[in-house]
Structure formats: C-alpha cells, structure tokens
Amino acid sequence: MTKLIKRSWAEPFKIKMVEPLKMTSKVDREKALKEAGFNTFLLRSEYVYIDLLTDSGTNAMSDYQWAGLMLGDEAYAGSKNFYYLWDNVKKYYGMPYLVPTHQGRAAEHMISKILIKAGDYVAGNMYFTTTRVHQELAGATFIDVIIDEAHDPQNLHPFKGNIDPQKLTDLIKKVTPKKMAYVYMAGPVNMAGGQPFSMKNLKEIGGICKKHNIQLWFDATRATENAYFIKMREKGYEKKTVSQILKEMCSHFDGIWVSAKKDLMVNIGGILATKNKHVYEEARNMVVIYEGLHTYGGLAGRDMEAMARGMEEMVSFDNIKARIGQVEYCGKQLEKYDIPMVKPFGGHAIFLDAKQFLPHLKQDVFPAQTLAAEIYADSGVRAMERGVVSAGRNQKTGEHNYPKLELVRLTFPRRVYTQAHIDVTVESIAEVYNHRKKIKGLAMIYEPKYLRFFQARFKRL
Ligand SMILES: *Cc1c(COP(=O)(O)O)cnc(C)c1O
C-alpha cells in the first residue's frame, strides 16, 4: 500500500553568510529590560536573541544586491544608480516621476507639506504612526475610514484593509471636497494586523475620489504583499503575476510613497513617486532642503543600486510565498497553544491580542507594552507594542487615545530567520501564556512629545 506522503515547501534561497547571536541568561535579560525602561525599542540589540521588533531595514539582502553595492556611482549629481532606480520605479510601480528619499517618513513629510493646508482633512484606512504625525504637523486632521471589521481581531474578512465607501462619502459631504487634502490607502494595513485591501475596493474608492476631484495616494511600503493576497483571495486574479497586480493597483493612484526598508529588502531608503507633474515639481524642489539633491535624496549611490535590484526581487512569487508562509507557520503553531491573535494572519507579522492575553489588565497599565517586555524577559525574543502607547494622545483633550486593538507585533524580517527560530519564539510565548495571571502591568515614567512609543520609559507595577 502506498502511503500519502506530506510534501513540504522551503525557502527559494540558502544561507551564504552568518551573523552570530549572543546567548543571554534570564538575569542578563532582566537587567537589560530595566535599563531599557521596559520598552523593547530601548533594548540594545546585542542583548536580543531573535529580533522580531520590525521588518524595517532588517532584511537580508541577496548576493545580487550586495554585488550592486560595489557599483555605487557616488557622484553628487546624476548618479547612474539613480537612473537605474528611476527606470525600475516606472517598470514596477508604473509611476513616471521619482524623488528618492532617505526613508519612508521623509516622503511622508514632503507629501504632507505639499498637499495639506492648515484645517484640511486626510482620510485613510486606519492610521500609521509616522504618516499621521506628518499629516498633523502639516495642519490636517486625520480621519480613519477603514471598514468596521478591521477593528475586530477575530473577524475573518479576507480584506480587512478596505475603506468603507459610505464612511468616506459621508466625510467628504460633511467637510466638503475642498477641505479634503487627499485620501490614502496603505496595504496591507499594519495597524489592523497586516490586512490587505481588495482591487474591487480600490476601484470603488478611486471612483469616489475622482468624482470629487480628490487625490488618492498609496502607502506602497508593503504593496507586493497586498498584491500577493489579491492573487490568493480575489476572484479574477489567480492567474496574474504579483508584478501585474502591483502595477494595476498603482494605476488607480495619483502617487505613492514607499519605505524601501520593507518590500525592497534594503537597510535604508525611501521613494516618492507620482503621475502628478505639479506634485513632482514641488517635491523635487523640496527634497533639496530636507534630504539632498533630487538625484540622491539623502542616499548613497550604492543604496539606490541595492533598492533598484531589490525591486526586481520583491515581485518574485516564491519569495513572497516563503515570507508570508513563515508568518502563517508561526500563527498556526501559536494556535496549538490557544494564544489569542488577530486573524486572518497578516502579511508581515503575527499580532498577539494583548487584551485577551492579559484580560485582567486595564488599558491604562499598557497590556501590550507589558506583554512585549515579558516575552523578552522569558527568551530574548523582541516584539513591539501596537496599542495605547503607539496610539499616543488626543491632540485636543490630551487624553490617551484608547485604540480598540491592543496588540503585540511579532514582525518577521525577510530572509533572516529559520523555522527553528520560529519554534523557539512560539514556545516562549506559550510559556508566558502559562503564567499570564501573575503578570502585572506597567506605569509610564517618561513620555516624549512625539511618537512616544519609541522612547517612553516604564516601570513594573
Ligand atoms: C515603515 C513604514 C513607514 C515609514 O517608513 P520609514 O522608512 O520607517 O521612515 C510608513 N508607512 C508604513 C506602512 C511603514 O510600514
């Protein structure tokens, strides 16, 4: 009798160079945690064993990208790496105009300054930390118009990154189209748990914006993952390539900003690209003040070369499948221990539901911040808070913003960790879950004015 043989899949690459990790004891980690004010952003990475803080700039470049570094044309103006990058921006995103920046938030800064007048509104599919700060600093009020399902961690809607057309229409009517600086979509939506939007929704939102003559912009930082989800989940896209879907997505937007530290698998870099000649002229002028000449935007020639090459690799179906497959593997293992998580599993990360993990803690004592600290103490795995600390304070009342989602994010750098690292992570979280009832919350003892989650300090209650 022939037995049914399970067929596994594995990554489409192998390891060529290794970076040794320091092994720490529980005593070492308790000391490090105290020094870091129980904020995983303030830990020295040397004391981190498995670093799931972020997938931003932490990816492993390919040999092809590393080889590109040697071809850096470090001319002050007109570097050939810039022109190669520009060609690839046209080829993969379909945007004719490019302004490079040193990272994503620099592009957000410029686009906010260009499109926003004081008193304007910006609508989007949930907020992102740096994006919203730049919108607010430019004088806008940000309004979240994502579908309600996105705020429910257990809702299995396949496109929880969608914008609610009714919410958007109502908002435009209320504030008038003139006061809408722009609408933006991110995909997948980080703060919702890495949830994608559908092409159908994008077309509908694009239609609404066109009708009212409002610009629609795309935070395309993880756009290839959104394209992958469309391919896997949306009817009519099964046979299209990631590259074709990405280009179709971009065709509905006036412009994009990108943190190249994610999809493009480099350590630094950003992009502002658009079809809008006026915005381009403004950005090209502005970049000289804040970043550098428009042909390098705060980057070295070699960085632009690595970005251009990363763009060619980012649309590989097998690469994205291995990446999202690793996230899914982690989620499925955690499920075996009944760990509460956001579902469906996201593209770049697993989000633990800290409200359910630590139901005895009120949001005032920062359950997600607490959980991230406890996981580090247990095993040296570093995660990040995405809850009340990240949500900051209400600009008018000064109160904490209390988001519905109180999450701990385990973010997977691309092409960096093995399945065994994932197993170690899962077992550590299961261990913390076992003794969760003994965990008390934290008190904030230092709070910076902007993006407080990066530098706030806490102590155990
Ligand atoms: C990382 C990120 C940004 C900001 O980019 P940086 O390169 O970190 O400045 C903006 N939007 C999204 C969705 C991101 O993930």
The ligand as an SDF file (V2000), in Angstrom:
LIG
                    3D

 15 15  0  0  0  0  0  0  0  0999 V2000
    7.8510   51.8400    7.9020 C   0  0  0  0  0  0  0  0  0  0  0  0
    6.6440   52.4710    7.3680 C   0  0  0  0  0  0  0  0  0  0  0  0
    6.5920   53.8320    7.0990 C   0  0  0  0  0  0  0  0  0  0  0  0
    7.7280   54.7760    7.4330 C   0  0  0  0  0  0  0  0  0  0  0  0
    8.8720   54.4730    6.7440 O   0  0  0  0  0  0  0  0  0  0  0  0
   10.3430   54.6450    7.3650 P   0  0  0  0  0  0  0  0  0  0  0  0
   11.2330   54.1350    6.2870 O   0  0  0  0  0  0  0  0  0  0  0  0
   10.4050   53.8540    8.6250 O   0  0  0  0  0  0  0  0  0  0  0  0
   10.5500   56.0950    7.6160 O   0  0  0  0  0  0  0  0  0  0  0  0
    5.4370   54.3270    6.5240 C   0  0  0  0  0  0  0  0  0  0  0  0
    4.3700   53.5400    6.2640 N   0  0  0  0  0  0  0  0  0  0  0  0
    4.3790   52.2310    6.5340 C   0  0  0  0  0  0  0  0  0  0  0  0
    3.1880   51.3980    6.2210 C   0  0  0  0  0  0  0  0  0  0  0  0
    5.5060   51.6560    7.1060 C   0  0  0  0  0  0  0  0  0  0  0  0
    5.4990   50.3550    7.4040 O   0  0  0  0  0  0  0  0  0  0  0  0
  1  2  1  0
  2  3  1  0
  2 14  2  0
  3  4  1  0
  3 10  2  0
  4  5  1  0
  5  6  1  0
  6  7  2  0
  6  8  1  0
  6  9  1  0
 10 11  1  0
 11 12  2  0
 12 13  1  0
 12 14  1  0
 14 15  1  0
M  END
$$$$
